[in-house]
Amino acid sequence: MDFPCFYLPMPKHCRRFRDIFTSEKIFNTVFLLIIGLGYLMALLDFIAAIKAHTANLGSSIDDILIMYHGSTN
């Protein structure tokens, strides 16, 4: 039966973040920051696109359906 690394004593093939080289830490940190920034930009674009179609600041499920599917009326 295989268990994840955190249930067993630390094998050699599992490395913790504190055990990796500084260059790898910088690379991983920058990668996560770029992914997070991309997610934030996509979320802001989504909110701006919905706001352009509706007069309200917030959005509802109906607003999203109208924007992506069209009005059913």
WOWOMO-V265878 format. One record per run of one state. SS is the DSSP state (H for helix, E for strand, C for the rest). FROM is the first residue (numbers start at 1). TO is the last residue. If there is no record, write none. Layout:
ss->SS from->FROM to->TO
ss->SS from->FROM to->TO
//
This chain:
ss->C from->1 to->16
ss->H from->17 to->19
ss->C from->20 to->21
ss->H from->22 to->53
ss->C from->54 to->60
ss->H from->61 to->68
ss->C from->69 to->73
//
